[in-house]
Amino acid sequence: MRVLVTGASGKVGSAIVKELLDHGHTVVATDLRAAEAPDPRLEASHVLNLTDAAALPPLMKGIDAVCHMGNRPGISTLGEPLTFNDNMAATFNVLHAAGNAGVRRIVNASSIQSYGLSGSHPVVPRYLPIDEDHPLLAMDGYSLSKRLSESLCEAFTRRFPGSQAFSLRFTGVKVPGRDERSRRPMTTEEGERHRRLWAISSLWSYIRVEEAAQAARLCCEIDRPGHTPLNIVAPKPITPWNADWLIELFGQLPPFTRPTTPEDPLYLGERAKAILGFAPTLPRSSKADLS
């Protein structure tokens, strides 16, 4: 299979490039910036801005699938308008060019922030743990761009009969051993700050980068017409949570639809396992190695 990967120099995009190449696929890469050390196995690598619609059609010739990871990863200092506008333009342009070129397989980088339960303006969950049927309640520019990217993918599958699109609702993506915290114990203050950060960003859920890449590859390889959103999460939280933390975050304890322990994730990945056979494993190393 010949796959175009957008955002190929980013954390998840570069891992997807490696995963696809390791499994015998041909990869064309594109990003806003060139990779520091591009894989010599790449068929081609392009530097371009996905908001430039005219630049995309030439890249789609002979492509079988697109892994669209080329979005701004968060608001940070860019502000909500630029984050939202760039992400929406990039996703629409990629889907438009792909559809017109006859590409019928899309893997879209969505986010668990599309549920609106975490990020800069969190809302109270309708229920816990969260499956893909929970309503998408995003309110800030980044989370909304992810929610609406899924609407664009759904429209893509309506416009081009027989096409398929997966929206992967990635949680916090971890690169084991990359962070300095993984090589030294955290102080109590650092640990508390770390817990709060992960509460706000992902309800203590995570996924390792190599497993996020595996999920994307499996989506390229499976036949499943229509639009399918999937939570891509590890089978355990990054740290055991408790009810007091949930009350601190939401002002109340959301209702639970099943018995759930502090060792269970608050975002469910069961549908990805059922559809893709995707089953992320627990690392053999300690919890701190994920920091």
Contacts in CASP RR format, 6 or more apart in sequence:
PFRMAT RR
TARGET T0000
AUTHOR 0000-0000-0000
METHOD contacts of the structure
MODEL  1
MRVLVTGASGKVGSAIVKELLDHGHTVVATDLRAAEAPDPRLEASHVLNL
TDAAALPPLMKGIDAVCHMGNRPGISTLGEPLTFNDNMAATFNVLHAAGN
AGVRRIVNASSIQSYGLSGSHPVVPRYLPIDEDHPLLAMDGYSLSKRLSE
SLCEAFTRRFPGSQAFSLRFTGVKVPGRDERSRRPMTTEEGERHRRLWAI
SSLWSYIRVEEAAQAARLCCEIDRPGHTPLNIVAPKPITPWNADWLIELF
GQLPPFTRPTTPEDPLYLGERAKAILGFAPTLPRSSKADLS
1 25 0 8 1.000
1 26 0 8 1.000
1 64 0 8 1.000
1 65 0 8 1.000
1 220 0 8 1.000
1 221 0 8 1.000
2 25 0 8 1.000
2 26 0 8 1.000
2 27 0 8 1.000
2 28 0 8 1.000
2 43 0 8 1.000
2 62 0 8 1.000
2 63 0 8 1.000
2 64 0 8 1.000
2 65 0 8 1.000
3 20 0 8 1.000
3 25 0 8 1.000
3 26 0 8 1.000
3 27 0 8 1.000
3 28 0 8 1.000
3 63 0 8 1.000
3 64 0 8 1.000
3 65 0 8 1.000
3 66 0 8 1.000
3 67 0 8 1.000
3 220 0 8 1.000
4 27 0 8 1.000
4 28 0 8 1.000
4 29 0 8 1.000
4 30 0 8 1.000
4 59 0 8 1.000
4 60 0 8 1.000
4 63 0 8 1.000
4 65 0 8 1.000
4 66 0 8 1.000
4 67 0 8 1.000
4 103 0 8 1.000
5 13 0 8 1.000
5 16 0 8 1.000
5 17 0 8 1.000
5 20 0 8 1.000
5 27 0 8 1.000
5 28 0 8 1.000
5 29 0 8 1.000
5 30 0 8 1.000
5 66 0 8 1.000
5 67 0 8 1.000
5 69 0 8 1.000
6 30 0 8 1.000
6 31 0 8 1.000
6 50 0 8 1.000
6 66 0 8 1.000
6 67 0 8 1.000
6 68 0 8 1.000
6 69 0 8 1.000
6 70 0 8 1.000
6 90 0 8 1.000
6 94 0 8 1.000
7 13 0 8 1.000
7 29 0 8 1.000
7 30 0 8 1.000
7 31 0 8 1.000
7 32 0 8 1.000
7 69 0 8 1.000
7 70 0 8 1.000
8 14 0 8 1.000
8 16 0 8 1.000
8 17 0 8 1.000
8 27 0 8 1.000
8 29 0 8 1.000
8 30 0 8 1.000
8 31 0 8 1.000
8 35 0 8 1.000
8 45 0 8 1.000
8 69 0 8 1.000
9 29 0 8 1.000
9 31 0 8 1.000
9 32 0 8 1.000
9 33 0 8 1.000
9 34 0 8 1.000
9 35 0 8 1.000
9 36 0 8 1.000
10 31 0 8 1.000
10 69 0 8 1.000
11 73 0 8 1.000
11 173 0 8 1.000
11 175 0 8 1.000
11 209 0 8 1.000
12 69 0 8 1.000
12 109 0 8 1.000
12 170 0 8 1.000
12 173 0 8 1.000
12 209 0 8 1.000
12 212 0 8 1.000
12 213 0 8 1.000
12 216 0 8 1.000
13 67 0 8 1.000
13 69 0 8 1.000
13 70 0 8 1.000
13 213 0 8 1.000
14 35 0 8 1.000
15 209 0 8 1.000
15 210 0 8 1.000
15 212 0 8 1.000
15 213 0 8 1.000
16 67 0 8 1.000
16 69 0 8 1.000
16 212 0 8 1.000
16 213 0 8 1.000
16 216 0 8 1.000
16 217 0 8 1.000
17 27 0 8 1.000
17 29 0 8 1.000
17 39 0 8 1.000
17 42 0 8 1.000
18 39 0 8 1.000
18 213 0 8 1.000
19 210 0 8 1.000
19 213 0 8 1.000
19 214 0 8 1.000
19 216 0 8 1.000
19 217 0 8 1.000
20 27 0 8 1.000
20 67 0 8 1.000
20 217 0 8 1.000
20 220 0 8 1.000
21 27 0 8 1.000
21 39 0 8 1.000
21 41 0 8 1.000
21 42 0 8 1.000
23 217 0 8 1.000
25 217 0 8 1.000
25 220 0 8 1.000
26 43 0 8 1.000
27 39 0 8 1.000
27 41 0 8 1.000
27 42 0 8 1.000
27 43 0 8 1.000
28 42 0 8 1.000
28 43 0 8 1.000
28 44 0 8 1.000
28 45 0 8 1.000
28 46 0 8 1.000
28 59 0 8 1.000
28 63 0 8 1.000
29 35 0 8 1.000
29 38 0 8 1.000
29 42 0 8 1.000
29 44 0 8 1.000
29 45 0 8 1.000
29 46 0 8 1.000
30 45 0 8 1.000
30 46 0 8 1.000
30 47 0 8 1.000
30 48 0 8 1.000
30 50 0 8 1.000
30 59 0 8 1.000
31 46 0 8 1.000
31 47 0 8 1.000
31 70 0 8 1.000
32 47 0 8 1.000
32 48 0 8 1.000
32 49 0 8 1.000
33 47 0 8 1.000
34 45 0 8 1.000
34 47 0 8 1.000
35 45 0 8 1.000
38 45 0 8 1.000
46 59 0 8 1.000
48 55 0 8 1.000
48 56 0 8 1.000
49 55 0 8 1.000
50 56 0 8 1.000
50 70 0 8 1.000
50 89 0 8 1.000
50 90 0 8 1.000
50 93 0 8 1.000
50 94 0 8 1.000
51 86 0 8 1.000
51 89 0 8 1.000
51 90 0 8 1.000
51 93 0 8 1.000
52 93 0 8 1.000
53 89 0 8 1.000
53 93 0 8 1.000
53 96 0 8 1.000
53 97 0 8 1.000
56 93 0 8 1.000
56 94 0 8 1.000
56 96 0 8 1.000
56 97 0 8 1.000
57 97 0 8 1.000
57 100 0 8 1.000
57 101 0 8 1.000
59 97 0 8 1.000
60 66 0 8 1.000
60 97 0 8 1.000
60 98 0 8 1.000
60 99 0 8 1.000
60 100 0 8 1.000
60 101 0 8 1.000
60 102 0 8 1.000
60 103 0 8 1.000
61 101 0 8 1.000
62 101 0 8 1.000
63 98 0 8 1.000
63 101 0 8 1.000
63 103 0 8 1.000
64 103 0 8 1.000
64 105 0 8 1.000
64 220 0 8 1.000
65 103 0 8 1.000
65 105 0 8 1.000
65 106 0 8 1.000
65 107 0 8 1.000
65 220 0 8 1.000
66 94 0 8 1.000
66 98 0 8 1.000
66 103 0 8 1.000
66 105 0 8 1.000
66 106 0 8 1.000
66 107 0 8 1.000
67 107 0 8 1.000
67 216 0 8 1.000
67 220 0 8 1.000
68 90 0 8 1.000
68 91 0 8 1.000
68 94 0 8 1.000
68 95 0 8 1.000
68 106 0 8 1.000
68 107 0 8 1.000
68 108 0 8 1.000
68 109 0 8 1.000
69 109 0 8 1.000
69 216 0 8 1.000
70 90 0 8 1.000
70 109 0 8 1.000
71 86 0 8 1.000
71 87 0 8 1.000
71 90 0 8 1.000
71 91 0 8 1.000
71 109 0 8 1.000
71 145 0 8 1.000
71 146 0 8 1.000
71 149 0 8 1.000
72 78 0 8 1.000
72 82 0 8 1.000
72 83 0 8 1.000
72 86 0 8 1.000
72 87 0 8 1.000
72 142 0 8 1.000
72 145 0 8 1.000
74 83 0 8 1.000
74 142 0 8 1.000
75 83 0 8 1.000
75 120 0 8 1.000
75 140 0 8 1.000
75 141 0 8 1.000
75 142 0 8 1.000
80 140 0 8 1.000
80 141 0 8 1.000
80 142 0 8 1.000
83 141 0 8 1.000
83 142 0 8 1.000
83 145 0 8 1.000
84 141 0 8 1.000
84 142 0 8 1.000
84 144 0 8 1.000
84 145 0 8 1.000
87 142 0 8 1.000
87 145 0 8 1.000
87 146 0 8 1.000
87 149 0 8 1.000
88 145 0 8 1.000
88 148 0 8 1.000
88 149 0 8 1.000
88 152 0 8 1.000
91 108 0 8 1.000
91 145 0 8 1.000
91 149 0 8 1.000
91 152 0 8 1.000
92 152 0 8 1.000
95 106 0 8 1.000
95 152 0 8 1.000
95 153 0 8 1.000
95 156 0 8 1.000
98 106 0 8 1.000
98 156 0 8 1.000
99 156 0 8 1.000
99 159 0 8 1.000
99 160 0 8 1.000
99 163 0 8 1.000
102 160 0 8 1.000
104 160 0 8 1.000
104 162 0 8 1.000
104 163 0 8 1.000
104 164 0 8 1.000
105 163 0 8 1.000
105 164 0 8 1.000
105 165 0 8 1.000
105 219 0 8 1.000
105 220 0 8 1.000
106 153 0 8 1.000
106 156 0 8 1.000
106 163 0 8 1.000
106 164 0 8 1.000
106 165 0 8 1.000
106 166 0 8 1.000
107 165 0 8 1.000
107 166 0 8 1.000
107 168 0 8 1.000
107 216 0 8 1.000
107 219 0 8 1.000
107 220 0 8 1.000
108 149 0 8 1.000
108 150 0 8 1.000
108 153 0 8 1.000
108 165 0 8 1.000
108 166 0 8 1.000
108 167 0 8 1.000
108 168 0 8 1.000
109 149 0 8 1.000
109 168 0 8 1.000
109 170 0 8 1.000
110 146 0 8 1.000
110 147 0 8 1.000
110 149 0 8 1.000
110 150 0 8 1.000
110 167 0 8 1.000
110 168 0 8 1.000
110 169 0 8 1.000
110 170 0 8 1.000
110 229 0 8 1.000
111 142 0 8 1.000
111 143 0 8 1.000
111 146 0 8 1.000
111 169 0 8 1.000
111 170 0 8 1.000
111 171 0 8 1.000
112 118 0 8 1.000
112 130 0 8 1.000
112 169 0 8 1.000
112 170 0 8 1.000
112 171 0 8 1.000
112 172 0 8 1.000
112 202 0 8 1.000
112 203 0 8 1.000
112 205 0 8 1.000
112 231 0 8 1.000
112 233 0 8 1.000
112 267 0 8 1.000
113 119 0 8 1.000
113 138 0 8 1.000
113 142 0 8 1.000
113 143 0 8 1.000
113 146 0 8 1.000
113 201 0 8 1.000
114 136 0 8 1.000
114 138 0 8 1.000
114 143 0 8 1.000
114 146 0 8 1.000
114 147 0 8 1.000
114 150 0 8 1.000
114 169 0 8 1.000
115 125 0 8 1.000
115 130 0 8 1.000
115 134 0 8 1.000
115 135 0 8 1.000
115 136 0 8 1.000
115 137 0 8 1.000
115 138 0 8 1.000
115 169 0 8 1.000
116 122 0 8 1.000
116 123 0 8 1.000
116 136 0 8 1.000
116 137 0 8 1.000
116 138 0 8 1.000
116 139 0 8 1.000
116 143 0 8 1.000
117 123 0 8 1.000
117 124 0 8 1.000
117 125 0 8 1.000
117 130 0 8 1.000
117 137 0 8 1.000
117 203 0 8 1.000
118 199 0 8 1.000
118 200 0 8 1.000
118 201 0 8 1.000
118 202 0 8 1.000
118 203 0 8 1.000
119 140 0 8 1.000
119 142 0 8 1.000
119 143 0 8 1.000
119 200 0 8 1.000
119 201 0 8 1.000
120 140 0 8 1.000
120 142 0 8 1.000
121 139 0 8 1.000
121 140 0 8 1.000
121 143 0 8 1.000
122 200 0 8 1.000
122 249 0 8 1.000
122 250 0 8 1.000
123 137 0 8 1.000
123 139 0 8 1.000
124 250 0 8 1.000
124 251 0 8 1.000
124 252 0 8 1.000
124 254 0 8 1.000
125 134 0 8 1.000
125 250 0 8 1.000
125 254 0 8 1.000
126 134 0 8 1.000
126 135 0 8 1.000
126 254 0 8 1.000
126 255 0 8 1.000
127 134 0 8 1.000
127 254 0 8 1.000
127 255 0 8 1.000
127 256 0 8 1.000
127 257 0 8 1.000
128 246 0 8 1.000
128 254 0 8 1.000
128 255 0 8 1.000
128 256 0 8 1.000
128 257 0 8 1.000
128 260 0 8 1.000
128 266 0 8 1.000
129 256 0 8 1.000
129 257 0 8 1.000
129 258 0 8 1.000
129 260 0 8 1.000
129 264 0 8 1.000
129 265 0 8 1.000
129 266 0 8 1.000
129 267 0 8 1.000
129 268 0 8 1.000
130 203 0 8 1.000
130 231 0 8 1.000
130 266 0 8 1.000
130 267 0 8 1.000
130 268 0 8 1.000
131 231 0 8 1.000
131 268 0 8 1.000
131 269 0 8 1.000
131 270 0 8 1.000
131 271 0 8 1.000
132 169 0 8 1.000
132 229 0 8 1.000
132 230 0 8 1.000
132 231 0 8 1.000
132 271 0 8 1.000
136 147 0 8 1.000
136 150 0 8 1.000
138 144 0 8 1.000
138 146 0 8 1.000
138 147 0 8 1.000
146 169 0 8 1.000
149 167 0 8 1.000
150 167 0 8 1.000
150 227 0 8 1.000
150 229 0 8 1.000
153 165 0 8 1.000
153 166 0 8 1.000
153 167 0 8 1.000
153 227 0 8 1.000
154 165 0 8 1.000
154 226 0 8 1.000
154 227 0 8 1.000
156 163 0 8 1.000
156 165 0 8 1.000
156 227 0 8 1.000
157 163 0 8 1.000
157 164 0 8 1.000
157 165 0 8 1.000
157 225 0 8 1.000
157 226 0 8 1.000
157 227 0 8 1.000
162 225 0 8 1.000
162 226 0 8 1.000
163 225 0 8 1.000
163 226 0 8 1.000
164 223 0 8 1.000
164 224 0 8 1.000
164 225 0 8 1.000
164 226 0 8 1.000
164 227 0 8 1.000
164 228 0 8 1.000
165 226 0 8 1.000
165 227 0 8 1.000
165 228 0 8 1.000
166 219 0 8 1.000
166 224 0 8 1.000
166 227 0 8 1.000
166 228 0 8 1.000
166 229 0 8 1.000
166 230 0 8 1.000
167 227 0 8 1.000
167 228 0 8 1.000
167 229 0 8 1.000
167 230 0 8 1.000
168 212 0 8 1.000
168 215 0 8 1.000
168 216 0 8 1.000
168 219 0 8 1.000
168 229 0 8 1.000
168 230 0 8 1.000
168 232 0 8 1.000
169 229 0 8 1.000
169 230 0 8 1.000
169 231 0 8 1.000
169 232 0 8 1.000
169 267 0 8 1.000
170 207 0 8 1.000
170 212 0 8 1.000
170 232 0 8 1.000
171 202 0 8 1.000
171 205 0 8 1.000
171 206 0 8 1.000
171 207 0 8 1.000
171 231 0 8 1.000
171 232 0 8 1.000
171 233 0 8 1.000
171 234 0 8 1.000
171 267 0 8 1.000
172 201 0 8 1.000
172 202 0 8 1.000
172 205 0 8 1.000
172 206 0 8 1.000
172 207 0 8 1.000
173 206 0 8 1.000
173 207 0 8 1.000
173 208 0 8 1.000
173 209 0 8 1.000
173 212 0 8 1.000
174 206 0 8 1.000
174 207 0 8 1.000
174 208 0 8 1.000
174 209 0 8 1.000
174 238 0 8 1.000
174 290 0 8 1.000
174 291 0 8 1.000
175 208 0 8 1.000
175 209 0 8 1.000
176 182 0 8 1.000
176 208 0 8 1.000
176 283 0 8 1.000
176 285 0 8 1.000
176 289 0 8 1.000
176 290 0 8 1.000
177 183 0 8 1.000
177 289 0 8 1.000
179 291 0 8 1.000
181 190 0 8 1.000
181 194 0 8 1.000
181 288 0 8 1.000
181 291 0 8 1.000
182 288 0 8 1.000
182 289 0 8 1.000
182 290 0 8 1.000
182 291 0 8 1.000
185 288 0 8 1.000
186 194 0 8 1.000
186 288 0 8 1.000
186 291 0 8 1.000
194 291 0 8 1.000
195 204 0 8 1.000
195 239 0 8 1.000
195 245 0 8 1.000
198 204 0 8 1.000
198 206 0 8 1.000
198 238 0 8 1.000
198 239 0 8 1.000
199 241 0 8 1.000
199 245 0 8 1.000
199 249 0 8 1.000
200 249 0 8 1.000
202 267 0 8 1.000
203 237 0 8 1.000
203 241 0 8 1.000
203 266 0 8 1.000
203 267 0 8 1.000
204 237 0 8 1.000
204 238 0 8 1.000
204 239 0 8 1.000
204 241 0 8 1.000
204 265 0 8 1.000
204 266 0 8 1.000
205 233 0 8 1.000
205 234 0 8 1.000
205 237 0 8 1.000
205 238 0 8 1.000
205 265 0 8 1.000
205 266 0 8 1.000
205 267 0 8 1.000
206 233 0 8 1.000
206 234 0 8 1.000
206 237 0 8 1.000
206 238 0 8 1.000
206 290 0 8 1.000
207 232 0 8 1.000
207 233 0 8 1.000
207 234 0 8 1.000
207 280 0 8 1.000
208 234 0 8 1.000
208 280 0 8 1.000
208 283 0 8 1.000
208 290 0 8 1.000
211 232 0 8 1.000
211 234 0 8 1.000
211 278 0 8 1.000
211 280 0 8 1.000
211 281 0 8 1.000
212 232 0 8 1.000
214 278 0 8 1.000
214 280 0 8 1.000
215 230 0 8 1.000
215 232 0 8 1.000
215 272 0 8 1.000
215 276 0 8 1.000
215 278 0 8 1.000
218 276 0 8 1.000
218 277 0 8 1.000
218 278 0 8 1.000
219 276 0 8 1.000
222 275 0 8 1.000
222 276 0 8 1.000
224 275 0 8 1.000
228 275 0 8 1.000
230 269 0 8 1.000
230 271 0 8 1.000
230 272 0 8 1.000
230 275 0 8 1.000
230 276 0 8 1.000
230 278 0 8 1.000
231 267 0 8 1.000
231 268 0 8 1.000
231 269 0 8 1.000
231 271 0 8 1.000
231 272 0 8 1.000
232 269 0 8 1.000
232 272 0 8 1.000
232 278 0 8 1.000
233 265 0 8 1.000
233 267 0 8 1.000
233 268 0 8 1.000
233 269 0 8 1.000
233 280 0 8 1.000
234 265 0 8 1.000
234 280 0 8 1.000
234 282 0 8 1.000
235 265 0 8 1.000
235 269 0 8 1.000
235 279 0 8 1.000
235 280 0 8 1.000
235 281 0 8 1.000
235 282 0 8 1.000
236 263 0 8 1.000
236 264 0 8 1.000
236 265 0 8 1.000
236 282 0 8 1.000
237 262 0 8 1.000
237 263 0 8 1.000
237 264 0 8 1.000
237 265 0 8 1.000
237 266 0 8 1.000
238 287 0 8 1.000
238 290 0 8 1.000
239 287 0 8 1.000
240 262 0 8 1.000
240 263 0 8 1.000
241 262 0 8 1.000
241 266 0 8 1.000
242 262 0 8 1.000
243 253 0 8 1.000
246 253 0 8 1.000
246 254 0 8 1.000
247 253 0 8 1.000
260 266 0 8 1.000
272 278 0 8 1.000
273 279 0 8 1.000
283 289 0 8 1.000
283 290 0 8 1.000
END
